[in-house]
Amino acid sequence: ETNKMISLNTVTEFTMQKFSDTAESVYAEVDWKNLYSVEELKSWFLFYQSATSFGFCPKRVFSIEQLLELRNIISVNKVKSKLRND
C-alpha cells in the first residue's frame, strides 16, 4: 500500500555514486547515472526515476553543509536538475 510506504521512517544515504533508502523491510538503491532528474523545491528534493515517477526527501533534515554537498553531488554527476541557489 502506498500510504503505508510513505509513513515509514526512512534513512537515506547519499554518496558520489548513488543514493539509497532504507526503511523497515525496504531497501532501494539508485545510481546517479540512472536517475531521470532532480528538482529542488523550497522544502523538498524530488528525485525522478522517470518523467512521472519520483521519490522525495524533506530539506529540513539537512544541515546547510549537507545541503550544499548534495547539490554538489548532483552537479558533479551531471544529473538533469533544477536546483535552488539559496
C-alpha positions in Angstrom: 0.0 0.0 0.0 1.4 3.4 -1.0 0.1 5.2 2.1 1.9 2.7 4.4 5.1 3.1 2.5 5.0 6.9 2.8 4.6 6.8 6.6 7.6 4.5 7.1 10.6 6.1 8.9 13.3 6.1 6.2 17.0 6.6 6.3 18.5 8.0 3.1 22.3 7.9 2.3 23.9 9.9 -0.4 27.3 9.1 -1.9 29.0 10.3 -5.1 27.9 7.2 -6.9 24.4 6.6 -5.7 21.8 7.1 -3.1 19.8 4.6 -1.0 16.7 4.4 1.1 16.3 2.0 4.0 13.0 1.5 5.8 11.6 -1.3 8.0 11.8 -4.1 5.4 12.5 -2.0 2.3 15.8 -1.1 0.7 16.2 0.8 -2.6 19.3 2.0 -4.3 19.7 4.3 -7.3 22.9 5.2 -9.2 23.0 8.9 -10.1 23.6 7.9 -13.8 20.3 6.1 -13.8 18.2 9.0 -12.4 16.0 10.9 -14.8 16.2 14.3 -13.0 16.2 16.1 -9.7 14.1 19.1 -8.8 14.7 21.1 -5.6 11.7 22.9 -4.2 11.6 25.3 -1.3 11.1 22.4 1.2 11.7 19.2 -0.7 14.0 17.4 -3.1 12.2 15.4 -5.8 14.2 12.5 -7.3 12.6 11.5 -10.6 13.1 7.9 -11.9 11.1 8.8 -15.0 9.1 11.8 -16.3 6.2 11.0 -14.0 7.6 8.8 -11.1 9.6 10.3 -8.2 10.8 9.8 -4.7 11.1 12.7 -2.3 13.2 13.9 0.7 12.5 16.8 3.0 15.1 19.5 3.1 14.5 20.1 6.8 16.6 17.1 7.7 19.8 18.6 6.1 22.3 20.9 7.7 23.4 23.8 5.4 26.7 21.9 4.7 24.8 18.7 3.8 22.5 20.7 1.5 25.5 22.2 -0.3 27.2 18.9 -0.5 24.1 17.2 -2.0 23.8 20.0 -4.6 27.4 19.4 -5.5 27.0 15.7 -5.8 24.0 16.2 -8.2 26.0 18.7 -10.3 29.2 16.6 -10.4 27.2 13.6 -11.6 25.7 15.8 -14.3 22.1 14.8 -13.3 19.5 16.8 -15.2 18.3 19.1 -12.4 16.6 22.3 -11.2 18.5 23.3 -8.1 18.0 26.4 -5.9 20.7 28.9 -5.0 19.6 29.8 -1.5 
